[in-house]
Amino acid sequence: MVSIIWVFLILTGIIYSFFTGHIEVINNSILNNGAKALELIMSLLPMLVLWSGIMQIAEDSGLLNKFAKFLYPALSKLFPSVPKDNKALGYIASNIAANAIGLGSAATPFGLKAMNELQEINDKKDTASDAMITFLILNTSGVTIIPTTIIALRLAYNSQNPTEIIITSILATICSSFFGLLLDYFIRRSKNK
């Protein structure tokens, strides 16, 4: 569905620029912004590779399992239907850790693995379980302590103080996580009555 929306918006822009006589704006934008996008990707790539590697080493060494055990008291309250020894909790903890350091791209593989594990224990295969919904809320609103990707973007665009957003990022993500999980709790509670 999203791809259809993007195709519609792009075609609308091209048709509009053609009829208004501004087709050169589209041509210049495609040529100039394509190079800028590639330059931006290349500047972010080393950071993403580094942190993805660190997360893989942490997973292979068992550090993420220890982190999951550390988080288990909180995770058991959030995910009561997930057994204590299930791999999903380790992947959820990994996803939380990657999101906490602002690496949404590095968090994605852990999120997908967590969803696969949660699907394995899901009784209704065609419906998202409560644990899956809670994880989705936690993943999308996850607390970010160090917004690494945003800091890297601000550095790439020559920000005077790229780290000045840390406090506001922490506050915003704490609020979004708290209210998202609170709403999830009340909806789940009313559904189970």
C-alpha positions as CSV (number, residue, x, y, z in Angstrom):
1,M,0.0,0.0,0.0
2,V,2.8,2.4,0.9
3,S,4.5,1.8,-2.5
4,I,1.3,2.7,-4.2
5,I,1.1,6.0,-2.3
6,W,4.7,6.8,-3.2
7,V,4.2,6.0,-6.9
8,F,1.1,8.2,-6.8
9,L,2.9,11.1,-5.2
10,I,5.9,10.9,-7.6
11,L,3.7,10.7,-10.7
12,T,1.6,13.6,-9.5
13,G,4.7,15.7,-9.0
14,I,6.1,14.8,-12.4
15,I,2.7,15.5,-14.2
16,Y,2.3,18.7,-12.3
17,S,5.8,19.9,-13.2
18,F,5.2,19.0,-16.8
19,F,1.9,21.0,-17.1
20,T,3.3,24.0,-15.2
21,G,6.5,24.1,-17.3
22,H,8.9,23.2,-14.5
23,I,10.1,19.9,-15.7
24,E,13.7,21.1,-15.4
25,V,13.2,21.2,-11.6
26,I,12.4,17.5,-11.7
27,N,15.5,16.8,-13.8
28,N,17.8,18.8,-11.6
29,S,16.3,17.3,-8.5
30,I,16.8,13.8,-9.7
31,L,20.4,14.4,-10.8
32,N,21.5,16.5,-7.8
33,N,19.7,14.7,-5.0
34,G,20.6,11.2,-6.2
35,A,24.3,12.1,-5.7
36,K,23.5,13.7,-2.3
37,A,21.5,10.6,-1.2
38,L,24.4,8.3,-2.1
39,E,26.9,10.6,-0.3
40,L,24.7,10.5,2.8
41,I,24.3,6.8,2.7
42,M,28.1,6.4,2.4
43,S,28.7,8.7,5.4
44,L,26.2,6.7,7.6
45,L,27.3,3.2,6.4
46,P,30.5,2.9,8.6
47,M,28.5,3.7,11.8
48,L,25.7,1.2,10.9
49,V,28.2,-1.5,10.0
50,L,30.2,-0.9,13.2
51,W,27.2,-1.1,15.5
52,S,25.6,-4.0,13.6
53,G,28.9,-5.9,14.1
54,I,29.0,-5.0,17.8
55,M,25.4,-6.2,18.2
56,Q,26.3,-9.5,16.3
57,I,29.3,-10.0,18.6
58,A,27.1,-9.4,21.6
59,E,24.6,-11.9,20.3
60,D,27.3,-14.6,19.5
61,S,29.0,-14.1,22.9
62,G,25.9,-14.6,24.9
63,L,25.9,-11.0,26.2
64,L,22.4,-10.4,24.8
65,N,21.1,-13.4,26.6
66,K,22.6,-12.0,29.9
67,F,21.0,-8.6,29.0
68,A,17.7,-10.4,28.4
69,K,18.0,-12.1,31.9
70,F,18.8,-8.7,33.4
71,L,15.7,-7.3,31.7
72,Y,13.6,-10.3,32.4
73,P,11.7,-8.9,35.4
74,A,10.5,-6.0,33.3
75,L,10.0,-8.2,30.2
76,S,8.0,-10.8,32.1
77,K,5.5,-8.1,33.1
78,L,5.3,-6.7,29.6
79,F,5.2,-10.2,27.9
80,P,3.5,-12.5,30.4
81,S,2.5,-15.0,27.7
82,V,6.2,-15.6,26.6
83,P,8.0,-18.4,28.4
84,K,11.1,-17.4,30.4
85,D,13.5,-19.4,28.2
86,N,12.1,-18.4,24.8
87,K,14.5,-16.9,22.3
88,A,12.0,-14.1,21.7
89,L,13.0,-12.4,25.0
90,G,16.7,-12.3,23.9
91,Y,15.7,-10.8,20.6
92,I,13.4,-8.3,22.2
93,A,16.2,-7.3,24.6
94,S,18.6,-6.9,21.6
95,N,16.0,-4.8,19.8
96,I,15.6,-2.6,22.9
97,A,19.4,-2.2,23.2
98,A,19.8,-1.3,19.5
99,N,17.0,1.2,19.7
100,A,18.4,2.7,22.9
101,I,21.6,3.6,21.1
102,G,19.6,5.0,18.2
103,L,20.3,2.3,15.6
104,G,16.9,1.6,14.2
105,S,18.5,-0.1,11.2
106,A,20.5,-2.4,13.4
107,A,17.5,-3.1,15.6
108,T,15.4,-4.3,12.6
109,P,16.9,-7.8,12.3
110,F,16.4,-8.4,16.0
111,G,12.8,-7.2,15.7
112,L,12.1,-9.5,12.8
113,K,13.6,-12.4,14.7
114,A,11.6,-11.6,17.8
115,M,8.4,-11.4,15.8
116,N,9.2,-14.8,14.2
117,E,9.7,-16.3,17.7
118,L,6.5,-14.7,19.0
119,Q,4.7,-16.1,16.0
120,E,5.9,-19.6,16.8
121,I,4.2,-19.5,20.2
122,N,1.1,-17.7,18.8
123,D,-2.0,-19.9,19.1
124,K,-3.9,-18.0,16.3
125,K,-1.5,-17.8,13.4
126,D,-3.6,-15.4,11.4
127,T,-3.9,-12.9,14.3
128,A,-1.3,-10.9,16.1
129,S,-0.9,-12.0,19.7
130,D,-0.9,-9.6,22.7
131,A,2.9,-10.1,23.0
132,M,3.3,-9.2,19.3
133,I,1.3,-6.1,19.7
134,T,3.1,-5.0,22.8
135,F,6.5,-5.6,21.1
136,L,5.4,-3.6,18.1
137,I,4.5,-0.7,20.4
138,L,7.7,-1.0,22.4
139,N,9.7,-1.2,19.2
140,T,8.2,1.8,17.4
141,S,8.2,4.0,20.5
142,G,11.4,2.6,22.0
143,V,13.4,4.7,24.5
144,T,16.4,6.2,22.7
145,I,19.2,7.2,25.1
146,I,21.8,8.1,22.4
147,P,20.2,9.0,19.0
148,T,23.2,7.8,17.1
149,T,21.7,8.0,13.6
150,I,20.3,11.4,14.1
151,I,23.6,12.7,15.5
152,A,25.4,11.3,12.5
153,L,22.9,13.0,10.1
154,R,23.4,16.3,12.0
155,L,27.1,15.9,11.6
156,A,26.8,15.1,7.9
157,Y,24.9,18.4,7.5
158,N,27.4,20.4,9.5
159,S,25.4,21.0,12.6
160,Q,27.1,23.3,15.1
161,N,26.0,21.1,18.1
162,P,24.8,17.7,16.8
163,T,24.4,16.3,20.3
164,E,22.0,19.0,21.6
165,I,19.0,16.8,20.8
166,I,19.9,14.0,23.3
167,I,17.9,15.3,26.2
168,T,14.8,16.0,24.1
169,S,15.1,12.6,22.4
170,I,15.3,10.8,25.7
171,L,12.2,12.8,27.0
172,A,10.2,12.3,23.8
173,T,10.9,8.5,23.6
174,I,10.2,7.9,27.3
175,C,6.9,9.7,27.0
176,S,6.0,7.8,23.8
177,S,6.9,4.5,25.3
178,F,5.1,5.1,28.6
179,F,1.9,6.2,27.0
180,G,2.0,3.6,24.3
181,L,2.5,0.8,26.8
182,L,-0.1,2.3,29.1
183,L,-2.7,2.4,26.3
184,D,-1.7,-1.2,25.4
185,Y,-2.2,-2.3,29.0
186,F,-5.7,-0.7,29.2
187,I,-6.8,-2.0,25.9
188,R,-5.6,-5.5,26.7
189,R,-7.2,-5.4,30.1
190,S,-10.6,-4.2,28.7
191,K,-10.4,-7.0,26.0
192,N,-9.8,-9.7,28.6
193,K,-12.8,-8.7,30.8
